[in-house]
């Protein structure tokens, strides 16, 4: 009952916020807005291109307002010609996790601030884009992203700092634009953000994009620490194709097909694998470490047409390991995921997220309830059989996990998003396991406020 009352209070509060936000939208729409081009990092959030795609060069134009001003997408500071500017914005995500069952039968329900991320990004002298994004969520302050990107050559942009490695399709999608609250289990086999240098660009009118770089880090499903150098280095590359981007075939314009991969050398501890509810279901035995080559291959694709969207990828991660008793081997893990969604209110679906056609204003009648989205997903991870010979315990880890999810999203305004997902995860144990894991059944809810 307490949870229900809390939820109702939150919804009423959000309704008030959205009404005010709509009024602010209308007020802002009646005032002139700068036509100054935004930075590359900002455009990636507003265009229909993947986050990892190259950024269009800024075009300087004069504007009539002062150097400091507010827009729908945040607070801006800019020179008169727009060649140098700073955008300040961000987002907050609050999660509620309710388990009806989990693999160990424990009480692990939780409410937490999943992400609290102010963003500072912009352009210097029309030639250098930058982004700084700290994160204060989950009581764990860290620097998620900090990089500079030289974009003098549109077909060969140099980025240096901490940012996402160009491998996983779902990982490269911005956190605030995800269809589900948590990424699929397939994303646990690719790295997240690490320190490195990357060259990226596009050819044939953006029909082909590429990224390639060298990074300090190669742990699956992990995030590098900005001030810590790890014992692992890898080269990563990705090519992504939009074969019908310039064709007169509208229904196929948002078809994207690509492949990514990495090759590196990793030494030290190896991250375990977690469920959607963030509970560990596989981990290496104490004393087992990475000790050599680590390779990945990840074919991927997405397709969007009108309100419909589909995204899928397949990942193979192969790692040389060293056991506590001195035994060596190579563990090959495989994963894949498929996700489909539809906008019930008819808005355009896109890899870069959804923008509601009409804000939540029930007083204006039918059609002013924001955007409603229904989504389905399946993902699974299989652990290589060699893992349970000397490197992992069959009694404390499963050899397979499969996740089925259904999600419902409500985009009240461009600033407010409500998500509810139901996730079921089942496990298969390795030979010799004393007892099977219980399935994990999880109801997740999230409130996102973006500014």
PEZI-V117735 format. One record per pair of residues at least 6 apart in sequence whose C-alpha atoms are under 7 Angstrom apart, sorted by the first residue. I is the first residue (numbers start at 1). J is the second residue. Records with the same first field share a line. If there is no record, write none. Layout:
I->J / J
//
This chain:
18->360 / 412 / 413
19->361
22->359
34->63
35->61
36->59 / 60 / 61 / 82
37->58 / 59 / 60
38->58
39->58 / 122 / 123 / 129
40->55 / 56 / 129
41->121 / 131
43->55
44->50 / 51 / 55
45->352
48->350 / 351 / 352
49->352
50->173 / 351 / 352
51->172 / 173 / 174
52->166 / 172
53->209
54->200 / 201 / 202
57->154
58->126
60->81 / 82 / 83
61->81 / 82
62->80 / 81 / 82
63->80
67->77 / 78 / 79 / 80
68->76 / 77 / 78
69->75 / 76 / 77
70->76
73->89 / 451
74->87 / 88 / 89 / 451
75->87 / 88 / 89
76->86 / 87 / 88
77->85 / 86 / 87
78->84 / 85 / 86
79->85
83->124 / 125 / 126
84->123 / 124 / 125 / 126
85->122 / 123 / 124
86->120 / 121 / 122 / 123
87->120 / 121 / 122
88->119 / 120 / 121
89->118 / 119 / 120 / 451
90->117 / 118 / 119 / 450 / 451
91->116 / 117 / 118 / 448 / 449 / 450 / 451
92->115 / 116 / 117 / 448 / 449 / 450
93->113 / 114 / 115 / 116 / 446 / 447 / 448 / 449
94->112 / 113 / 114 / 446 / 447 / 448
95->111 / 112 / 113 / 114 / 444 / 445 / 446 / 447
96->110 / 111 / 112 / 444 / 445 / 446
97->109 / 110 / 111 / 442 / 443 / 444 / 445
98->109 / 110 / 442 / 443 / 444
99->108 / 109 / 441 / 442 / 443
100->441 / 442
101->439 / 440 / 441
102->438 / 439 / 440 / 441
103->437 / 438 / 439 / 440
104->437 / 438
105->438
112->138
113->137 / 138
114->137 / 138
115->135 / 136 / 137
116->135 / 136 / 137
117->133 / 134 / 135 / 136
118->133 / 134
119->132 / 133
120->131 / 132 / 133
121->130 / 131 / 132
122->129 / 130 / 131
123->129 / 130
127->150 / 151 / 152
128->148 / 149 / 150 / 151
129->148 / 149 / 150
130->147 / 148 / 149
131->145 / 146 / 147 / 148
132->145 / 146 / 147
133->143 / 144 / 145 / 146
134->142 / 143 / 144 / 145
135->141 / 142 / 143 / 144
136->142
143->226
145->162 / 163
146->161 / 162 / 163
147->159 / 160 / 161 / 162 / 163
148->159 / 160 / 161
149->157 / 158 / 159 / 160
150->157 / 158 / 159
151->157 / 158
154->201
155->201 / 202 / 203
156->199 / 200 / 201
157->199 / 200 / 201
158->198 / 199 / 200
159->197 / 198 / 199
160->196 / 197 / 198
161->195 / 196 / 197
162->193 / 194 / 195 / 196 / 226
163->193 / 194 / 195
164->172 / 192 / 193 / 194
165->191 / 192 / 193 / 194 / 236
166->172 / 211 / 236 / 237 / 238
167->190 / 237 / 238 / 260 / 261 / 298
168->187 / 190 / 298
169->300
170->187
171->187 / 192
173->352
177->352 / 353
178->353
180->407 / 421
181->419 / 446
182->276
184->337 / 379
185->275 / 379 / 380 / 381
186->315 / 335 / 336 / 337 / 379 / 380 / 381
187->221
188->220 / 221 / 273
189->220 / 221 / 315 / 317
190->220 / 221
191->218 / 219 / 220 / 221 / 222 / 223
192->221 / 222 / 223
193->223 / 224
194->215 / 216 / 217 / 223 / 224
195->215 / 216 / 226
196->213 / 214 / 215 / 216
197->213 / 214 / 215
198->211 / 212 / 213 / 214
199->211 / 212 / 213
200->210 / 211 / 212
201->209 / 210 / 211
202->208 / 209 / 210
203->209
207->241 / 242 / 243 / 245
208->240 / 241 / 242
209->239 / 240 / 241
210->238 / 239 / 240
211->237 / 238 / 239
212->236 / 237 / 238
213->235 / 236 / 237
214->234 / 235 / 236
215->233 / 234 / 235
216->229 / 230 / 232 / 233 / 234
217->224 / 230 / 232 / 233 / 234
218->232 / 233 / 234 / 264 / 266
219->270 / 271
220->271
231->266 / 267 / 268
232->265 / 266 / 267
233->264 / 265 / 266
234->262 / 263 / 264 / 265
235->262 / 263 / 264
236->261 / 262 / 263
237->260 / 261 / 262
238->259 / 260 / 261
239->258 / 259 / 260
240->256 / 257 / 258 / 259
241->256 / 257 / 258
242->255 / 256 / 257
244->252 / 253
245->253 / 254
251->305
254->303 / 304 / 305
255->302 / 303 / 304
256->301 / 302 / 303
257->300 / 301 / 302
258->299 / 300 / 301
259->298 / 299 / 300
260->297 / 298 / 299
261->296 / 297 / 298
262->295 / 296 / 297
263->294 / 295 / 296
264->293 / 294 / 295
265->292 / 293 / 294
266->290 / 291 / 292 / 293 / 294
267->289 / 290 / 291 / 292
268->289 / 290 / 291
269->289 / 290
270->289 / 290
272->280 / 282 / 283 / 284
273->280 / 281 / 282 / 283
274->280 / 281
275->281
277->442
281->397 / 398
282->397 / 398
283->392 / 397
284->391 / 392
285->391 / 392 / 393
287->323 / 324
288->321 / 322 / 323 / 324 / 391
289->321 / 322 / 323
290->320 / 321 / 322
291->320 / 321 / 322
292->320 / 321
293->319 / 320
294->318 / 319 / 320
295->317 / 318 / 319
296->316 / 317 / 318
297->315 / 316 / 317
298->313 / 314 / 315 / 316
299->313 / 314
300->312 / 313 / 314
301->311 / 312 / 313
302->310 / 311 / 312
303->309 / 310 / 311
304->310 / 349 / 350
306->348 / 349
307->342 / 343 / 346 / 347 / 348 / 349
308->341 / 342 / 343 / 349
309->340 / 341 / 342 / 349 / 350
310->339 / 340 / 341
311->338 / 339 / 340
312->337 / 338 / 339
313->336 / 337 / 338
314->335 / 336 / 337
315->334 / 335 / 336
316->333 / 334 / 335
317->332 / 333 / 334
318->330 / 331 / 332 / 333
319->330 / 331 / 332
320->329 / 330 / 331
321->328 / 329 / 330
322->328 / 329
323->390 / 391
331->384 / 386 / 387
332->383 / 384
333->382 / 383 / 384
334->381 / 382 / 383
335->380 / 381 / 382
336->379 / 380 / 381
337->378 / 379 / 380
338->377 / 378 / 379
339->376 / 377 / 378
340->375 / 376 / 377
341->373 / 374 / 375 / 376
342->373 / 374 / 375
343->349 / 372 / 373 / 374
344->372 / 373
345->371 / 372
347->356 / 357
348->354
355->414
356->370 / 371 / 411 / 413 / 414
357->370 / 371
358->368 / 369 / 370
359->368 / 369 / 370 / 412 / 413
360->368 / 369 / 370 / 412 / 413
361->368 / 369
362->368 / 369
369->412
370->410 / 411 / 412 / 413
371->410 / 411 / 412
372->409 / 410 / 411
373->408 / 409 / 410
374->407 / 408 / 409
375->406 / 407 / 408
376->405 / 406 / 407
377->404 / 405 / 406
378->403 / 404 / 405
379->402 / 403 / 404
380->401 / 402 / 403
381->400 / 401 / 402
382->399 / 400 / 401
383->399 / 400
388->394
394->429 / 430 / 431 / 432 / 433
395->433 / 434
398->427 / 428 / 429 / 430
399->428 / 429 / 430
400->427 / 428 / 429
401->425 / 426 / 427 / 428
402->425 / 426 / 427
403->423 / 424 / 425 / 426
404->423 / 424 / 425
405->421 / 422 / 423 / 424
406->421 / 422 / 423
407->420 / 421 / 422
408->419 / 420 / 421
409->418 / 419 / 420
410->417 / 418 / 419
411->417 / 418
415->449 / 450 / 451
416->448 / 449 / 450
417->447 / 448 / 449
418->446 / 447 / 448
419->445 / 446 / 447
420->444 / 445 / 446
421->443 / 444 / 445
422->442 / 443 / 444
423->441 / 442 / 443
424->440 / 441 / 442
425->439 / 440 / 441
426->439 / 440
427->437 / 439
429->436
//
